[in-house]
Amino acid sequence: MTILMGKFVRNLREKDVRDEIWDMVKPADPLRITLLDLLSCKQGGTVASMLIDVCGFWAHDNRENLLQEEEEPEEE
């Protein structure tokens, strides 16, 4: 899957997205994520956004770049 957002282009693999989510949630059962896992990890909202909205995934995936852009002074 290719995502084109702003100046960033990213080819995504399902396995990479799945691994990222499992790393964030750290579910009790390594084969599934439960509602309790999502609530316990305190990142359930981010995970839900990543799964239902490509913009949510893009924002999470590019969080470091977005922070750098916010810190850079405006050129006049």
FENNOR-V629948 format. One record per residue. N is the residue number from 1. RES is the residue in one small letter. PSI is psi in whole degrees, -180 to 180 (999 if undefined). D_LAST is the distance of its C-alpha to the last C-alpha in whole Angstrom. Layout:
BEGIN
n=N res=RES psi=PSI d_last=D_LAST
n=N res=RES psi=PSI d_last=D_LAST
END
This chain:
BEGIN
n=1 res=m psi=136 d_last=37
n=2 res=t psi=132 d_last=34
n=3 res=i psi=129 d_last=31
n=4 res=l psi=110 d_last=28
n=5 res=m psi=119 d_last=25
n=6 res=g psi=-128 d_last=22
n=7 res=k psi=6 d_last=21
n=8 res=f psi=134 d_last=24
n=9 res=v psi=134 d_last=27
n=10 res=r psi=128 d_last=30
n=11 res=n psi=124 d_last=34
n=12 res=l psi=141 d_last=36
n=13 res=r psi=140 d_last=39
n=14 res=e psi=-42 d_last=42
n=15 res=k psi=-40 d_last=43
n=16 res=d psi=-42 d_last=39
n=17 res=v psi=-47 d_last=39
n=18 res=r psi=-47 d_last=42
n=19 res=d psi=-40 d_last=42
n=20 res=e psi=-45 d_last=38
n=21 res=i psi=-44 d_last=40
n=22 res=w psi=-38 d_last=43
n=23 res=d psi=-36 d_last=41
n=24 res=m psi=-42 d_last=39
n=25 res=v psi=-37 d_last=43
n=26 res=k psi=64 d_last=45
n=27 res=p psi=152 d_last=48
n=28 res=a psi=-41 d_last=52
n=29 res=d psi=118 d_last=53
n=30 res=p psi=-7 d_last=51
n=31 res=l psi=-9 d_last=52
n=32 res=r psi=158 d_last=51
n=33 res=i psi=128 d_last=48
n=34 res=t psi=169 d_last=50
n=35 res=l psi=-40 d_last=48
n=36 res=l psi=-40 d_last=49
n=37 res=d psi=-45 d_last=47
n=38 res=l psi=-41 d_last=44
n=39 res=l psi=-38 d_last=45
n=40 res=s psi=-32 d_last=46
n=41 res=c psi=-13 d_last=43
n=42 res=k psi=14 d_last=40
n=43 res=q psi=17 d_last=38
n=44 res=g psi=-39 d_last=40
n=45 res=g psi=-41 d_last=37
n=46 res=t psi=-43 d_last=35
n=47 res=v psi=-46 d_last=38
n=48 res=a psi=-43 d_last=39
n=49 res=s psi=-41 d_last=35
n=50 res=m psi=-35 d_last=35
n=51 res=l psi=-31 d_last=39
n=52 res=i psi=-10 d_last=38
n=53 res=d psi=118 d_last=35
n=54 res=v psi=-31 d_last=33
n=55 res=c psi=-35 d_last=30
n=56 res=g psi=-42 d_last=31
n=57 res=f psi=-44 d_last=32
n=58 res=w psi=-43 d_last=29
n=59 res=a psi=-41 d_last=27
n=60 res=h psi=-45 d_last=29
n=61 res=d psi=-27 d_last=29
n=62 res=n psi=22 d_last=26
n=63 res=r psi=-38 d_last=25
n=64 res=e psi=-43 d_last=24
n=65 res=n psi=-40 d_last=21
n=66 res=l psi=-38 d_last=20
n=67 res=l psi=-41 d_last=20
n=68 res=q psi=-41 d_last=18
n=69 res=e psi=-37 d_last=15
n=70 res=e psi=-32 d_last=16
n=71 res=e psi=-23 d_last=15
n=72 res=e psi=134 d_last=12
n=73 res=p psi=149 d_last=9
n=74 res=e psi=135 d_last=6
n=75 res=e psi=136 d_last=4
n=76 res=e psi=999 d_last=0
END
